[in-house]
């Protein structure tokens, strides 16, 4: 309906991607503004089941399985205007149409696993289904569920780093130096675990953070990879390279 009226999609994705911990500096009509950050999870916040759900860490309380792609999302549209305004959202928007899936994503965790997996196997859907075993199906369920969650965690990790240490913390040279020195990596890892470890667990925070840093250090943008690495790289660029779409 919005497209027919000429409205443009500003943002679509999980609700927690609307919050920003890092401060945003803006200049409008010659006036400078410094917008403070905000987060549901404050420094000493209580990590309840509901807070975990807000940040994408779903909990399967009854054992029936959590369909993460059905969770609440936000859609922001902008009416046509003669003046180009800065974007109020500085984090990667997800796609509304599967045909517009980010080519950086090696798979699309925002949708039902088989709906994405089958077309990626080639033109013959029947042939793909004959190869689908219970083991593969269960593995896909875990992969896509974790991918959905971790794409959100990646944005939060980058936002946290920028809030605490500025944009220099996510620049390729800085990140490469951290990865080359085990001591520096361990210090950073502990900082991230102190903030997000209780919610996400040590293994997940460590793996996702490492993957983001390796992507940032490489400077690679075209090669498809894990969605969380893409989200982290794009968040760093939107926060520091082109803030507010400038």
N, C-alpha and C positions, 0 to 999 in steps of 0.2 A: 504494500500500500504506500509506503514511504517513497519508493522509487518512482511510482507513477506521479507523485506530486513533486518530484525533483529533489527530494530530501537525500542527503548523503549519510552513509553509515560512519559515525565517528568511532564507535567502539562496540564490540560484541564479545562477550566472554564471561568467565566466572566472576562473581561479584567482588571477590577479594582483590581482583586486579584493579579495582577503582581506587583503592587506598594507596597512599604513597608515604613512606616513612621519611625519605629524603626531602630536604627543603627545595622549593621551586622558586627560582628567581625569574621575574617577568618584567618586561618593559612595555607599557601600553600608553600610547599617545604622549610619549616623552616622560612618563612617570614610571619610576621603578618600584616594584613590589616584591616582597619576600614572603612567600606563602609557607607557613610551617607544615611539617609533615604530620600524618595521622596514621594510627594503626590500632586495630581492635586488640591485638596482643601487645600490651605495653611492656616496658622493661621487666617488670615483676608481675606480669599478668598471670591469671589462673588459666592453665591449659585444660579447659573442660572439654567434654565431647563435642559441645556445640561450637567452641572456638576452633577445634580441629576441623570440624566440618566446614566452617567458614573459609579456612585456608586450603580446603581441598583434600584434607586427610580424612577420608571417609572411614566409618567404623561399621563393620558388619555385626550388629548386635544380636540378631536372631539366626544368623547362619544361612540365610536365604540368598545372600549375595547382594551387593550394592551396585546398582546400575549408575555409574558415575556420570555418564553422558546425559542423564535425565535431570541432573542437579540444576538448581536455579542459576540463571545467567542474566546479565544485564545487556540491554540493547539501547544505545544512545544514537539518536538521529539528529541531523542538523538541517534546518530549513535553508533554502537558497538565500544567498546574501551577496550584495555587490562588494562587500568588504570581506577579505580573507582573515579569519580569526585564528589565533593560536589554539591548538588542540588542548583541551583540558585533561586529556588522558595521555600518560607517557609510557604506557605499556602495550605490548603487542596485542592487537585485536585478533580474535579468532575469526574464522570464515563462517558465513551463513549458508554457503553453497559448497558442497563437497567438490565441485568442479574448480573451486577457487582455493583448494587446500595449498598451503605454503609448500612450494617445492623443496624447501629445506627439510621438511618433515619426512623421515624415511617411512613413517606410517602415520595414520590419522587417529589418535586416541580420542578425539572428540565425538566419534560416532560408534555405532555398534561394530564390534570387531569384524565379523564376517562381511558386513557391508563394505568395509574398506579392504579387507584381505583378499577377497575373491577377485575383484578387478585387477589387483596387483599381480595375480598369478598368470595373467595373459587373457586373450580374447575368449577362450573357451571356458565358460563358467562350469559346465558339466564336468570337464576334466579336472578343474580345481576341486570340486566337491568330492570326486572319487578319491582324491588324495587326502581329504580331510579325515583324520582319525580323531578319536576321543582325546588322545594325548595332545595332538596339535591344537585341538579346540580349547582344551583347558589351558594350555600354554598361552594361546592368544588372549584368552580372558584375563590372565594375570598381566601379560605384557601391556595390553591396552588400558587396563585399570590403573596400573602403576604409571604408565605414560601420561594419563590424564591428570593424575595427582602431581607428578613430578614436574610437569610443564608449569604448574602454578608455583611450586616450591622454587624453581629456578629464578622466577621473577622476583620473589621475595628475597632470595639470597643476594641478588645483584642490587636490589633497592637498599638492602641493609648495608652492604659494603659501601655504596655511594654515600649513604646517610652518615656513616661513621668515619669514612676516610676520604670522601670526595671522589671525583671522577678519575683521579690518578690511579685509584685502586683497581680499576677495570681496564686500564690501557694495556695494549699488547706487551710493551716493554716491561711494565711493572709485573704483569701476570707471569711472563716468561721467567723473570728473575725469581719469583716465588716458587715456580715449579722446579727450577734448577737447584734450589737450595732446600733440602729436606727440613731443616730447622725452621725456615720461614713458613713453609707449607704447614708444618705442624702447629705453629702459633695461630695461623689463620684458621685452620681446621678446628682448633679448640674454641676459638671465638665464635665460629658458626654453630658449633655443637652447643655451646653455652646458651645461645639464643633459640635454636631450632631443634636441638637434639631430643628434648623431652617429647616433642610433638611428632617428629619424623623418625627418630632412631638414628644411631650412629652410622650404620651402613649406608642408609639412604642419603643422609646429608653429605657424608664423605664422598660417595660416588657421584652425586649430582654436582657438588661443588667442583670436584676435580674435572668432571667432564666439561663444565662451563669454562673453567680456566684454560683448559687445553684448546677449546674452540676459540676463545678470545686470543690466546697466544699465537695460534696458527694464522689468524686473520682470514681464514677460509669462510666464504659466504655462500658459495654455489653448491658445494657438495652436500648431498642429503645426509642427515645424521639423526640422532635421537632428538625428539621434539623438545626435550628439556634443554639441550645444548643450544638449539635454535632460539628458544624463548629467552634464555639467559643472554645470548649474544645480542639479540634484538633489543632487549630491555636496556642493556648497556649503551647501545647506540642511541636509542630514543631519549635516555636520560642525559647523556653527555655530548653526543655528536650533534643531534638535532632536537634539543629540548623545545617542547611546545610546537613542534613542526616547523620551527624557524629555519 
